[in-house]
Amino acid sequence: MKYRLYYWPEIQGRGEFIRLALEYAGADYVDVLRHAADHSFPEKPAPFALPYLVAGKQVIAQTANILLYLGPRLRLAPRGEAGRLWAHQLQLTIADWLVEAHDTHHPIGSGLYYEEQRREAKRRSADFLAARLPKYLDYFEGVLGRSGGSWLLGKSLSYPDLSLFQMLAGLRYAFPKAMAGLEKRHPRTISLHGRIAMHPRLAGYFSSERRIPFNQMGIFRHYPELDSLRNNSKKT
Amino acid sequence: MKYRLYYWPEIQGRGEFIRLALEYAGADYVDVLRHAADHSFPEKPAPFALPYLVAGKQVIAQTANILLYLGPRLRLAPRGEAGRLWAHQLQLTIADWLVEAHDTHHPIGSGLYYEEQRREAKRRSADFLAARLPKYLDYFEGVLGRSGGSWLLGKSLSYPDLSLFQMLAGLRYAFPKAMAGLEKRHPRTISLHGRIAMHPRLAGYFSSERRIPFNQMGIFRHYPELDSLRNNSKKT
């Protein structure tokens, strides 16, 4: 099966969670809006938002839904239903976390510029770094501690591991100071990040032009003024 | 199978999307924190957040994941994989919409009071009502128009129909003025809401004490000052 992935060509964004699964598995795919000569969209009505994946006659949207579909096919999810639901549950929790990471710089509206919501972004970021980021990190550290292996589901890597790696990578880019203070309490998560970064096939991907660098258009953005717990998170 | 649903007892919230599926299907379930004598949580580690469903030995969290599990069992989803993924894709889009509806009154932090983020809530609500709410309503109206039937998936009701009903009900509670202005352009969605409201088994549920009324603690809240397109959505 040759997969066709449709996603914005300038950013990692949500598409990166799909790219990592495809790259890790060595799947046959094309990142259509970046690398295909034929950019035409499928005839079916467009989904609400990118990314979407075309697999034969199927058009599948929503990042977590695409991974739900790909998981067993790429051997990145358990075969049994209970295991697949557990992997998906972790992925949906990562999806929630990702929205919160995005909204640190866009708390008012995704169609407005950052500069139009900078004041609100400072407050939201302070709340995120103080209240939400530690809660998510603690949760995944706990899952790793109880899994019976070095991956979220135990002894085998599954697609949520790749997504957790991506969260760590993005958060380090966006909030280097805050993350430096939090990482020592999350050794299992940091170890997972390092193991995935060094995986031979992914290391090749990361050093290729296929991996788009983090930048100030994506979901994870580095604004130094947001990387601080000291912004006022009380009422203005 | 007797299902045990764990969710906050004072609000509809995310739990309501599960309750509606269970009630519509006439499933055997207990809303544990409201109606069970035994409130004990399962021994397994707690999920990141409520709701979760206990089904035999399984503990399943994340609203859309619970519906993914329940769908075929309650005959509220197609049997084939493509149909199940399509239903789930719609549910995940509703989940995104729900987060945005919540964040209209809590744009800075879910742990802060509304009164601590009222100024930001006005801006976020104005953006939501002008840019986001019409986009979601248009999308689902389009899906209904192309489905080949009077439900999202065609001729049979599936769980995303119940969730779309709940979105409409909640948005009408939270934003009566804005919704009044938008509804005439979305006749299929409004019709779906009416048909589900009058379904005999659900009508019984809605008039029972099992249906928690909308209130100012839930995801959908009615603050009259937020129900206006005229709040400044430009930079402060």
Interface residues (C-beta under 8 A of the other chain):
Chain A: P45 P47 F48 A49 Q58 I60 A61 Q62 A64 N65 L68 Y69 E81 A82 L85 H88 Q89 L92 T93 D96 V99 D103 P107 I108 G109 G111 L112 E115 E116 Q117 R119 E120 R123 R124 D127 F128 A131 R132 Y136 Y139 G142 V143 R146 S233 K234 K235 T236
Chain B: P45 P47 F48 A49 Q58 I60 A61 Q62 A64 N65 L68 Y69 E81 A82 L85 H88 Q89 L92 T93 D96 V99 D103 P107 I108 G109 G111 L112 E115 E116 Q117 R119 E120 R123 R124 D127 F128 A131 R132 Y136 Y139 G142 V143 R146 S233 K234 K235 T236
